[in-house]
Amino acid sequence: MLTIALSKGKLIESALDLFRRAGYTGAGLSSESRRLIFPCPEIDTTFLIVRPSDVPTYVEYGGADAGIVGKDVLLEQESDVYEPLDLGFGACRISVAALRGEGSRDRLSSKIRVATKYPRITERFFNQRGIPVEIIKLYGSIELAPVVGLADRIVDLVETGGTLKAHDLVEVEVIAHSTARFIVNRASLRLKHHPLMELIRRLRAATDTKVPVSGNGRRPPGRKVKSRQARV
């Protein structure tokens, strides 16, 4: 029996669709349910629905054998997990942003105050550039910080940039790109090697072909599909 942790929120629908295309469909498994655990004995798998920030913790400490989470969470938490697959969906970027017209202001002589929910990523980024930084940890509404004078910059997840524009903010620099990743507990990879490697193989095939995958990992006959170029 495999236990898979899935992220609540924007990744859940794409994750469930990927598992369906890979042939892992369980009765009652739905993003609309209030349930947090879905035993699916027909596919020998149990799914857990948890907060995105908790997925690496469940996987690293063995509460789940594997999971799906955004690369942004992995970069922030630096969890000790195996990361075999870039699933491609949930694409966004971790960016530095500032009020329009202030993005190039020279503040190297004093600390830059940065608001973010990614303190580790932010500290690494500015330290690598030799820029002194004071980090203000926020849990939401990051875009308001420069508007009200709380911070000089923000570091946040950007998808379309619409929210930044709505607050007269501009991207100064992209720190990293993020997509959904499939992660695996290192001990589980040894103890449950065969079912996990089969799952990885079928998820990879479903990701590359965008069509349902049969038990042997091949797409159904008569379907011509253009393979997806993996994003890094």
C-alpha positions in Angstrom: 0.0 0.0 0.0 1.4 3.4 -1.0 0.4 6.6 0.7 0.5 9.7 -1.5 0.3 13.3 -0.1 -1.4 15.8 -2.4 -1.4 19.6 -2.1 -4.6 21.4 -1.4 -5.4 24.4 -3.6 -4.4 25.2 -7.1 -2.4 22.0 -7.8 -5.0 19.5 -6.7 -7.1 19.3 -9.9 -4.1 18.9 -12.1 -2.6 16.3 -9.7 -5.8 14.2 -9.7 -6.1 14.4 -13.4 -2.5 13.2 -13.8 -3.2 10.2 -11.5 -6.3 9.4 -13.5 -4.4 9.5 -16.8 -1.7 7.3 -15.2 -4.4 4.7 -14.3 -4.6 5.5 -10.5 -8.3 6.2 -10.1 -9.9 5.6 -6.7 -13.6 5.7 -5.9 -14.7 8.8 -4.1 -11.4 10.6 -4.7 -12.3 14.3 -5.3 -11.0 17.7 -4.6 -14.5 18.9 -3.7 -14.8 16.5 -0.7 -14.1 17.7 2.8 -12.3 14.4 3.6 -8.6 14.6 4.1 -7.8 10.9 3.6 -9.0 8.6 0.8 -8.2 4.9 1.1 -8.3 3.4 -2.4 -7.8 -0.4 -1.9 -8.6 -1.1 -5.5 -5.4 0.6 -6.6 -3.5 -0.3 -3.3 -3.1 3.4 -2.6 -4.1 5.9 0.1 -4.3 9.6 -0.8 -3.8 12.4 1.8 -5.0 16.0 1.1 -2.8 18.4 3.1 -1.5 22.0 3.0 1.2 22.5 0.4 3.8 23.5 3.0 3.1 20.2 4.8 3.6 17.8 1.9 7.4 17.7 2.1 7.2 17.1 5.9 4.8 14.2 5.5 7.1 12.7 2.8 10.4 13.3 4.6 9.3 11.8 7.9 7.4 8.9 6.4 3.8 9.9 6.9 3.5 9.5 3.2 5.6 7.5 0.7 5.4 10.2 -1.9 3.7 13.5 -2.8 3.1 16.3 -5.2 4.2 19.9 -4.3 5.5 23.0 -5.9 9.2 23.5 -6.3 8.9 26.8 -4.4 8.0 24.9 -1.3 10.9 22.5 -1.8 13.4 25.4 -2.2 12.1 27.1 0.9 12.1 24.0 3.2 15.2 22.2 1.8 13.6 18.9 2.7 15.6 15.7 2.4 13.4 13.9 -0.2 14.0 12.3 -3.6 12.6 14.4 -6.5 12.4 12.3 -9.6 9.8 14.1 -11.7 9.0 17.7 -12.9 5.3 17.4 -13.6 5.2 20.6 -15.6 1.9 22.0 -14.3 1.4 24.8 -11.8 4.1 26.9 -13.5 5.0 30.2 -11.8 8.1 32.0 -10.6 9.6 33.3 -7.4 10.4 37.0 -8.0 11.7 40.1 -6.3 9.3 43.1 -6.9 9.2 46.8 -6.0 7.1 49.8 -6.4 7.2 51.1 -10.0 10.1 53.6 -10.3 11.9 52.3 -7.2 13.2 49.0 -8.5 16.7 50.3 -9.4 17.1 52.6 -6.4 20.6 52.2 -4.9 20.2 50.9 -1.3 23.5 48.9 -1.1 24.8 51.2 1.7 22.0 50.1 4.1 19.7 47.2 4.6 16.9 46.5 2.2 13.7 45.6 4.0 12.0 42.7 2.2 8.6 41.2 3.0 8.0 37.6 2.0 6.6 34.2 3.0 9.9 32.7 1.7 12.5 33.9 4.2 15.1 31.2 3.4 14.9 31.7 -0.3 15.1 35.5 0.2 18.0 35.4 2.6 20.0 33.1 0.3 19.3 35.3 -2.8 20.4 38.6 -1.2 23.3 37.1 0.7 24.7 35.6 -2.5 24.8 39.1 -3.9 26.3 40.6 -0.9 23.3 42.8 -0.2 22.3 43.3 3.5 18.7 42.5 4.0 16.1 42.7 6.8 13.4 40.1 6.2 9.8 40.6 7.3 7.9 37.3 7.4 4.3 37.6 6.2 1.7 34.9 5.5 -0.4 36.7 2.9 -1.2 40.0 1.2 2.5 40.4 0.5 1.9 43.0 -2.2 0.6 45.5 0.3 4.0 45.8 2.1 5.7 48.3 -0.2 2.4 50.2 -0.7 2.1 51.0 3.0 5.9 51.5 3.5 6.4 48.3 5.5 9.1 47.0 3.0 11.3 48.2 0.1 10.9 44.9 -1.8 8.8 41.8 -1.7 9.7 38.2 -2.7 6.6 36.4 -3.8 5.2 33.8 -6.2 4.1 35.3 -9.5 2.0 33.6 -12.1 0.6 36.2 -14.5 1.8 39.4 -12.8 -1.7 40.8 -12.6 -1.7 41.2 -8.8 1.6 43.1 -9.0 0.3 45.5 -11.6 -2.9 46.1 -9.6 -0.6 47.4 -6.8 1.7 49.4 -9.1 4.5 46.9 -8.5 7.1 45.6 -11.1 9.3 42.5 -11.1 12.9 43.4 -10.4 14.4 40.0 -10.8 13.3 36.3 -11.1 14.9 34.2 -8.4 13.6 30.8 -9.6 11.0 29.1 -11.7 8.6 26.7 -10.0 6.4 23.8 -11.3 4.8 20.9 -9.5 7.2 18.1 -8.5 6.7 14.5 -7.6 8.7 13.7 -4.4 9.5 10.4 -2.7 10.5 9.4 0.8 14.1 8.0 0.6 13.4 5.0 2.8 10.2 4.1 1.0 12.1 4.1 -2.3 14.1 1.1 -0.9 11.3 -0.6 1.0 8.6 -0.2 -1.6 10.9 0.1 -4.7 8.7 -1.8 -7.2 5.4 -0.1 -6.7 7.0 3.4 -6.5 9.1 2.9 -9.6 6.0 1.6 -11.4 4.1 4.7 -10.2 7.0 7.0 -11.3 7.1 5.3 -14.7 3.4 5.7 -15.3 3.3 9.3 -14.1 6.2 10.2 -16.4 4.5 8.6 -19.3 1.2 10.4 -18.6 3.0 13.7 -18.2 4.9 13.3 -21.4 2.0 12.2 -23.6 -1.0 14.0 -22.0 -3.2 11.0 -22.6 -4.3 8.0 -20.5 -1.6 5.4 -19.9 -2.3 1.7 -19.9 -0.8 -0.7 -17.4 2.3 -1.2 -19.5 3.0 2.5 -19.6 2.1 2.9 -23.4 -0.5 5.2 -24.7 -3.7 3.6 -26.3 -3.4 2.8 -30.0 -4.6 5.2 -32.6 -3.8 8.3 -30.6 -1.2 10.7 -32.0 0.2 13.0 -29.3 2.8 15.7 -29.4 5.2 15.2 -26.4 5.5 18.1 -23.9 8.9 19.8 -23.6 9.9 19.6 -20.0 10.3 22.9 -18.2 13.0 23.4 -15.7 
